Amino acid sequence: MNNTKLTIGERIIASSIYLMIILSIGYYLDSGWGFLTNSSNPLNTLFVASALMLIMGAYITEPYYTKPVDVIAKSFAILLILFGVSNVTDFLFYEPFLYFIFSLLGLSIILVFVQQLGKYEKISQIIYKTITYIGKPEIIFSMLYLLTLFSFYMKSSTNEFLLLFGLWLVLIFKRPVEEFSRLLIKLYGIIGNQTSQIIAVGQAIGCENPYLYTVELDYKKNQGQILSKGDLVVIATQNDRQVIGIVINKKHLLNNHWFSIYLLVNENNEPLTVNSRFIDNKSIFYTPNQTFILDANTLESEYKEEIENNFLYKNSSNTVGYVSKDSNINKIKFHLILDEQNEEHQSIGEGSILTSSIFGQETLYQIIDGITTEENLEHRDKYGFTTVIAKKIGNYDKTKKELNTVKWLPSIYSPIFIQKDTDEVVHDYSKFIGTLPNTSYEIEIKEPNSLVTHNTAILGILGIGKSRLTFELIQKIINATSTKVICIDITNQYFTELKSYLNPNQIVAESKATLSRIRKYSERAGSKTNPNDWGNEKLYQKIIKRRIQAFNKSKGKVLVFNPDWHKVKKARSSFNIEYTDDLTIAEKTRAISEQVFMYAMSQGETDKARFLLVFEEAHSLIPEWNSTANPGDQSASNGTAKVILQGRKYGLGSFVVTQRTANISKSILNQCNTIFALRVFDDTGKQFLENYIGSDYANVLPTLEERHCIAVGKAMNLKQPIILKLNDMDKIIVSGAKDETTN
């Protein structure tokens, strides 16, 4: 019997009707109820042992499949019946059938033990398929029924034999009772006023793909009936399927509404369907492609459970569109569908994280742009909408806390969702630098050494938070490595504000005695034949060298230099040596950088970070050649660039912190493998950053929110740029530290 399409209620009704038919026929043939208790009566075997067991098994206990334990139970039941037969000589094939049942019982018991051992897999499969097929109620109880029928009623009244044989045919091959059960359910729904669960509201007028339909609702024909985003509907397609869909979008016309319906699919990517009892395709009220409102709460539990567990249905409130044409491997475009009442939809914008599926794997996308557009509908009706462009950033591994590459792209019309991260995460702020916007997905500093050895650039306009980010990165480097940090700071803020991020004892400033000594010899006069005797440039280099050596041997972690405090002079030229000029900031920066480099080189080669040079206001310390006022600054920038270029193999690297990308040496910026780009307005800066982050992300730079940046690079194991929400300051300052002001 094919009962898998029946609901629980329909199976119960069908089995109850069959029970009444069987008992009625037994009462008629036996002229009473004696056959129910008289085991020697053949009717007892026919009805109680065969027919009733067949019905109960097929409709109640085993409507879908038979298990080996079910075969054991049925075998015992049949053996008891056979042992109770009084006139075995009249029972056709009694002994062969008895041995057959014993064999079936034995094989079932053997299978149970073999499965527990986990051996003889092929033999187990053969036995399993054999006994579960033969042990179906339709087969094993039919054998008992027919043997009893031909044994005891073949020679009796023709009418009795035909009646009993016809009953068996109805049980096995015909299903009038099942259809009658469905009819009763429909009538009950009408009487109980439950027809509201499915109401015709419109007609499917288009199919963009096998899962996306357009349904038209006519105001004149559907007064009071309207659909909203997230509503369930049933579409009676022309191939007699009744597929379940969900409303994801609505378009207004002069006299109509057009709704986009996305079909719910199962694990095999097949559309979910409902039982035909909901829509009678033979009814005079039925028209092909008719669409009906569906209330899931009025469905049978098995239908309701399947719908409620459906991924698209569960995430319908997070649906914001579906993949449209012209999407590619790197970017998707989609028609934005917003729910103005949904707070998460209201917060959507640049940097928002979306998710779609590529071959069943959840893939994250980040919004980078949006374009308004419109399309013609009917007559003069138009529909305006926003096309969103989102960049693929990969699959987030929550265990490793990193983004992994996902190949290929989603299928066209695949649904797109706002990434709603509901996991409660205990953040370890010592490791990660920020999160993907509006999620708890952490982006960690995977390789703190690479922040130094492969150089890092921190770019952004004045007051956007570059220094705070720099302080936090210094904090992470010191906590994770043995790096010594030398800060060249002309803003005069590092020594004070770094105390909010580090133990104050770890921060070392220049001593007044050192500054006095530098100043004392700045006006030194030398011989007229040797330019190096004039001024204090050589002495300055020696003082810096000794200071670095002492710092490296101390317990301090950060040494702060302010070149503005260093009064250093040199001979103006080899032809006019009686006059001296002050060293520029760029020249003093070169002197400090070269001394750090030479000291690092003296320590030998290494792949670990040893020394970090932090260039605060780098556009002043290492200016681009066309931004310098004198040839000395050009030479100084080239010298500093050479230090950065060669320092890696000795564990020396740099942080380049600037608000004016156009005025900084590109030779140095080009050495920065890790980039943190905060809000930037100037075109030169945007054009330069295009080389690292691409034009899509570069165009987002002017609109970045506070405490957001575009990040990329080896230190975070990011193979492509992402918009990142940086950590809140109160999460990273050391306990008891004072409040910090932004730069």
N, C-alpha and C positions, 0 to 999 in steps of 0.2 A: 504493500500500500504506500502510495506517495503522499504522506501526511506532513512533510516538512514545511509546507506552505501554510498549514493551518495554525491559527493562534491557539493559545492555551484554552481559552474559552470555547473555541470551536471544537477542539479535540475532546473536551469534556462532554459537550453537547452530543457530538457524534457517537462517542462510546456509550452514553446513556441511552440514546435512541436504539443502537444496536442491542443493548442489553434488554430493552423492552421487547424488541422483535424476537430475540432468541427465546426469552421466557414465554412469550405469547405462543410461539410455535410449539414449544415443549408442552405447554399446558393443553394446547389443542390436540396434539398427537397422543398424549398420555392420559387425557381426560382428568387432569389433576396435577398436583405439585409433587407427587411421589418421586418423580425422576430425579429431583434435586438431592435426595438423601439415599436413594437406592443405587449403590455403586454397581450392582449387577445388571442394571437397566442400561442398554446401549445408548439410550438418550442421555444418560448421565455422562457417558464418555464423550458423546458428540457435543453436548452443550456446555456442561460445567467444565469438563477437562479440556476440550478443544476450542470450541467457538469463543467461550468467555475469556480463556487465556489468550487466544489470538487477538481478540479485541483489546483487552487490557494491555497486552504487551505492545501492540502496534500503535495504540493511541496514548497510553498513559506512561508506562514504564520505559519503553524503548522506542520513542517516536523518531529518533534520529539515527542511532547506531546501536549495535549489539556488542557487549563486552564479554570476555571469556567467563567472568563470574555469572553473567546472566545465562550463559549456555549451561553452566553447572547446575544452576537452580532449575532451569526448565527440564534438564535431563533427569534430575531427581523426581520432579513432578510427574513426568511421563512414565518413569519406572514404577512409581507408586500406583499409577493408573493401570499399567499393564499387569502388575502383580495382583490387582484387584479384580481382573477379568475372570469370571467364573467358568465360562465355556470357551477356553482357549482354542479348542479344536475347530471352532467355527470362525475364529479370528484369522483372517488371511495374513500370511507371512508373519505370524506371531514371533517365532523364534528369530528369523533374520532381523526383524525390526527391533526385537529386544537386544540382540547382540550389537546392532547398529547404535542404539542409544547408549549401551555400555561403552562402546568404542568412543563415541562422542564425549561422554563423561570423562573417560580416561585421558583422552587427548587434551581436554580442557584443563584437567588437574596437572598434567605434565607441563603444559604451557605455562601455568602459573609458576611452577618451580624453575623452569628453564629461564624465564624472564628475570627471576630474582638472581640467578647465577650470572646473568649477563653474557652467556656464551651461546654458541650455535645460532647466530643471528639469522642466517638464511633459513634454517630449519624452523625456527620460531616464526618467521614471517609466513612460511608456507602453511604451517599449522594454524596460525592466527587467522589468515584469510579464509581457510577452509571451514573452520568451526564457526566463525562469526557469520559466515554466509549461510551455512546450513542451519545454524542456530537462530536465524531470524524467526520471529513469531509467524510470519507469513508462510514459511517453509516447514518448519518442524511440526507446528500444530496443524497445518494443512495435511501433512502426511498422516498424522494420527486421526484427523477428522475423516479423510477419504478412506483409510483402511477400515475404520469402524463402519462408515456408511456402506461400503461395498460388502463388508462381511455380514452385516445383519439386516440390511434393507434392500439388497439387490433382488431378493426373491419375494419381497413383501409387496404391498400395494404400490402400483406405479405412481400414483399421485403423491404418496408419502416420499418415495425416492426422489421424484422430480422436485418436490418442495424443498427437501433437505439439500439436494445437489444445487438447486437454484440459490439457496441461501449462501452456500459456499462461494458460488460465483459472484454474488453481490459483495461478499466480504473481501474477496481478493481483487476482482477486476472492475467492478462497477462502484461508483461513489455517489449514488443519489443522496445518501445520508449526509455526506460531507457538504454537498451543495445546499441541502435543506438546512444544515447547521449555519452556513453562511447567511442564508435568507433570514433565519431567526435573529441573528445578530443585527442585521440591517433593520429588521422590523422593530427590534428592541430599541435601536438607536433613534428611530423615528418617533416611537411612542414615548421614549424617555427624553425627547427634545434634545438629543445629542448631535443633531445634524450640524450644529454650529461649528463643529470641529473642522469642517471642510466646506468653504463657501467660494463659489466662482467669482472672481474679481476681474479677470482679463484674459487676454489671448497672447500667446507667444508669437511674435512677428519676425523674429530674427534669431539666428544662432551664429555667434561670432566664432565659436569653437565648440567642441563636444561638451564643454562644461559651462559655457557662458551664454545665457539667453537674454534676449530683450523682450519684455512683456509690455503690452499696451493696455492701459486701463482707460476706459471711456467714462467720463463724468456722467453722461446721460443715462448709461445702463447700470452704473454702479453707485447710485446715490448713497452716501454714507459709508461706503466701503472704500478704504484707502490702505495702502501699504506703507510701511516705514522701514528704515534700514534695520536689519537684523531679524525681520519677520520671516517665518518659514512658509513656504508655498509648495504646492504639488503641481507639476506640469504634466498633463496627459499627452505625451508625444504621439506622433502619427504611427509609430511602430508598436503601439499598445503598451509602452512602458509608462509607468507613473513615477516620475523621478522627483526627488525632494531637493529643493534649492533654498537659498537664503538671499534676501534682498541686500544688495551692497551699494546701490546707487539709485538716484531718482532724477529724472529730467522733466522739466515743465514744458508743456506745449499749450496752445491756445485752448483746446477742448479736451486734451488728454494728458496723461502722465505716461512716461516711458520708464520702466524699471529694469535695472540690470540684475539678473538672477544668476548667482553662481551655484552650481550643483554641488551637493555634498557627495564625497566619494569615500569608498572603503579602503582597506589596506591594499587591495589589488588595483586601486585607481579606477574602480567601477562605480558608477553613480548609485547612490542609495535609492531603493524603490520601496513603495508601500503596497500593501495587499490590494488586489483589485476590488475588494468590497467597498473601498472608499469612493471609487468613481466607476459607475457602470457604463462601459463603452457601448452598450447596446441600448441605452436609454435614449428616448427622443430628445432629451435635454443635453445630450453629449455632443460636443463638437471637437474635432482634433485640435491639439495644442492649447486647449482650455487650461486656465491657471486658477488654482484654488488656494485660499488661505488655509493653513494647517496649524492647529493648536496641539503641540506635542504633549501637553498634559492630559489630553483625552485619548491618547494612543494606548495600545496594549503595551505592557511593560517591556517586551522584547524590542519593539520598534522604538519606544521612547529611550531605552537605554542605549541603543545603537546611535541614535541622533545625538543624545547628550554627550556621548563619548567621542563624537566626531571632532577632529581638530579644528576645522573651519568654524563649526558652530560654537565651540567653546571660546574661540578667539574672535568671534564676530565683532565685538566691541573694539578690538584693536586693529581691525582691517582698515587700511587707508588707501587701497587701490589694487591694481593688478598690472602686471608687466605689459607694456605696450610695444608697438613696433619701433624699430631703430635702436633697440637695446643691443648691447654687445658684451663681450667677455668682461670688460672692465667697468662698464656703467650700465645701469638700467634706467629706462624712462617709464614713468607711469602717470596715469591720470589720477590726481589727488582727490580722494573722497574723504571729506572731513565731517565729523559729527560735532556741531557747534556746542552741544551740551556736554561733551566729553572733555574733561580738563586736560587729559593727556594729548588729545588732538589739538587743543588750543595752544599747547607749548611746542608744537612741531616747528622746525626751522632749520637753519644751517647747523650741521653737526648732529642732528637727531639720528638715532640708530633705528634702522628698520631690519626686518628679517624676511627672507624668502627661502625657498627650498630648491636645491640643486641635486637631483638624483637622490632625494630623500634626506639630504644633509642640510641642517639649518645653516644658512649663510647670512652674515651680517652685511648690511649696506649702510653708508653714511650719506645724508643729504648734503649736496654741495651747491645746488642751484635750483631755481624754479622759473618757469616761463608761463605767462598767461596766454591762453589761446581760446578759440571757439570753433564750433562745428555747426553746419547747417543740419536741421532735423527734417521738418516738413514745411512746405510752403515758405513762409517767412519766419518760421520759428528758428531760433538759434540757441545754442547752449554754450555758455562760457565756463571754462574750467582752468585749472592750473596743472601744467605738466611738470613733474618733479624729476630732477636728475640726481641719482644717488650712486656713489662709488662703492664698488665691492671691497670690503676690508677683510673678509674671510670668516672662518669659524672660530669662536672663542672657546679655548680649552680651560674650563674652570679649575682643573687640577693643576695644570702648569701655569695658569694665569698668563696666557699668551694667545695671539691670533695666529691661526694656521691657514695656509693657502688652500683655497677651494677652486678647482678647475671648472671651466665651462661656465654656462649661464642658465638661469631659470627658463623654463618653457614660456612662450608668449601666453599672456593672460593668467599666469600663475599669481595667486593672491599674495599681497604684501601686507605685513603687519608692523605696527609699532612694537619695538622690542620692549616688552614689559617684564622687567627683572624683579621677581618677587622674593628671591632668595635673601635670607638674612645672613650677611657676611660680617665677620669680625675682622676689620681691616688692620693690617700690620703696616702702619704708615712709614716704618723705617725702610721698607723695601720698594713701595710703588710710588710713582710720581703723580698719578692721577687716575681718573676713570673715564670710560666712554660716557659721553653725556647722558644723563638721566638713567644710568644703570649703575650697578655695583661692580661692573667688570673692570678689574684693576689692570693697569699697565705698569709692570714692574721695571725697575732698572736691573735688567738681567745681567749686564756686564759692567759693573762700576769701573773696572780698569779701563774699559774702552771709552768711557767718558773723558778720560785723561789722554790715553795714548793715541786715540784717533781724533782727538780735538772735538770741541763742542761750541756751537754758536747759539747765543741767546739774543734774539732780535725783537724789537718792538718800539713803539713810540714812547715818549716821556711819560712817566707816571703810570704805566700799564702793569707794572709788577715784575720787571726783569730782574731787579736786584733780589727780590724775595725768592724768585725761582732759583737764582744763582746761589743764594745762601742755603736753600734746601738741598741743592745738588752737592754743594761743598759738605754739608752735614752728612749726606749719604756716603760720599766718598771717604770721608774720615772714619765713619763708623764701619765701613766694609773693607777698607784697605789700609795700608801703612803709608799712604801718600802724604808728602809734605806740600802745603799749599802756600804759594807766594802770590799775594794780591797786589797789583799795581793800581792804586785807587786814587784818583784826583778829586773824587766827590767828597772824600773825608767822612764816609759813613760806615765803611766796613768794620773798623775796629770797634765801634759802638754797637752797631746793629747785629753783628755776628754773635754777640753774646746772648741773643734770644734763641740761637740755634745750637750753640756749642757751650761747653764748659768754659767760662771766662779764662781759666788758667791755660787753656789750649791756644789762646790768641796772643800773639806777640806783636808789639808795636816798635817803631824805631825809638831808640833812646835819645834823650836830649843831648847827651854827650857826643853821640855820633853825628847828629845834625850840626852841632856847634863846630865840630872838627872839620866837617865838610865846608861849612861857611867860612871858617877861619882862613883856609888856604885858597879860597876862590880867587883872591886878588893877588896871588903870588906872582912876582915878576921873575923872569928867567934870563938866560943869556940871549944875546941878539942873534946868535948863530943856531940855536936849537929851539924850534917852536914848542916842543913837548915840555919845556921847562916853564912855560907860561900857563897860568891858570892851575886848576886842580883836577883835570879830567882823569889823569892817570891815577892820582891818589883816590879819586872817587871809585874807580874800578876796583882798587885794592880793598877799600873799605867795604864795598858791596860784597866782594868775594869772602872777606873774613866774616861778615855778618851772616852770609848764607851758610858758611861752614859751621859757625856757632849754633845757628838755628837748627841745622840738621842733627847736631849732637844733643840738642836740648829735648825736653819733653813736649815742647810746643808743637802744635799742628798747623797753625796759620800764622804767617808773617806778613804784615801789611806795610807796604811802601807807598808814600805819597810823593811822587817826583816834584810836585810843586814846592815842597819844602826843601828840596835839595838845591842849594846854590852852587852850581857847577859852571866853570868857565874854561874856555880854551882859546888858543891863539887864533886871531881872526883869519890869518892865512900865512903861508910860508914866506910871503914877500913883505908882510906887514905884521911882524910878530910882536910889536910893542903895544898892540891893542888886542883886547880880548872880547869875546862874545859869550853870552850865556848859552849853555846847551839847551836846546828845545826839549819839550816833553818827549817827543818821539826819539830824540837822541839818547836821553836818559833811560827811556824804556828799552832801547836796544842794548845799552850798557848792562842793565839789570838782567835782561834776557840772556845775553851772551855769558855772563858770569854763572847764571844758573845752569846753562847748557854745558859749559866747561866743567863745572863741578859734577853734573850728572854723568858726563863722559868719563870722568876720572873714576867713577864707580863701576864702569864696565857695562856691557850690553845686558838687556833684560827684556822680557815681554810683559813684565808687570809695571804698574804705574809707580813712579817714585816721586816725581815733582810735577806740580800743576801750577802753571802761570795763569792768573786770572787778569784779563785786560778789561777793566771797567772803563766805560766811555772810550771804547777801542778806536772810534773814529778820530780821537785826538792822539791816542798813543801810537797807532799804526795806520796813519792815513794813506789813502790812495794817492798815487803819484800826481794826479791832476788836481788834488785838493791841497797840496803843500805850497807853502810860501817860499821855500828855499830849497836848493839842491841837497842840503844836509838832511832834511826830513825824508827826501826820497831815498837817499842812501840808508838812512836809519830804518825805514820801513822794510827795505829789501833785506837788511841785516837781520831784523827780527823775524821776517818771513823765513829766512834761511835756518834760523834756530828752530822754528816750529816744524819746518820740513824735515830736518835731520834729527830732531830730538826723540822721535818715537822709539828708535832702537835702544835708547838709553833710559826709557821710562819717563820721558819728559813730554808733556802735552799742555794744552791750553784751553781756557774758556775765553771766547770772544763775545763781549757784552756790549751792544751798541744800539742806539736809536736811529742812526743815520747810516744805513747800509751803503748808500751811494758813495760815502766819503771814506770808507774803510778799504784797506788793501785787499783786493780780490785774490791775490796770491795766498793770503792767509785764510780768507773765508773758504777758498776752494779746498783747503786741507781739513775742513770741519766735516766729519762723517756724521755726527749727530746734530740735528737742528731742532731748536725750539723757537718757532716763529709766533709771537704774539701779534697784537693788532699793528698793522703797518698801512700807511697811507701813500707814501711816495712811490711813484711809478718805477723809479730805478730799483728800489728795494724789491718791489713785486717782480720786476723782470728778472732780477738776479735769482730770486727764490724759485722762479719757474724751473730752473735747472734741477732743483732738488725735489720740489713738491708738485710740479706740473702746473699748467695754467688754470686748471679747475680749482685747485686748492688756493693758488695765488690770488684768484679773484675773490675768495672768501675773506682774505686777510683784513680788509677795511671794516668788515662787519662782525668780527669776532667779539664775543661777550667778554666781560671781565673774568679773569682767572681761567680763560680758555686759550689754547694755543694749537698750532699745527705742529705735530711732532713726527720725526722720522729718524731712523738711524740704528746703527749697530748696537749701541748701548741698551736699547729697549727691545732688540731683536725684531724691529719693525721693518719689514721689507718694502712697505709702501706707507705714505703719509696718512695720518688720521687726525681728526680734530679731537682734542683731549681736554677734559675738564681737570684743571690742576687741583691739588690738595688744598683744603682750607688751611689758613695759616695757624689757627688755634689747635690744629691736629699735629703740627710738626714742631712748634717751638718747645724748648726744653722747659721742664717744670719750674715754675717760679719766675720765668723770664718776663721781662717787661713787654708791654705792648709795642709793636713795631709800626713804624710809619712807612708808607710806600715811598718809592723813589720818584 
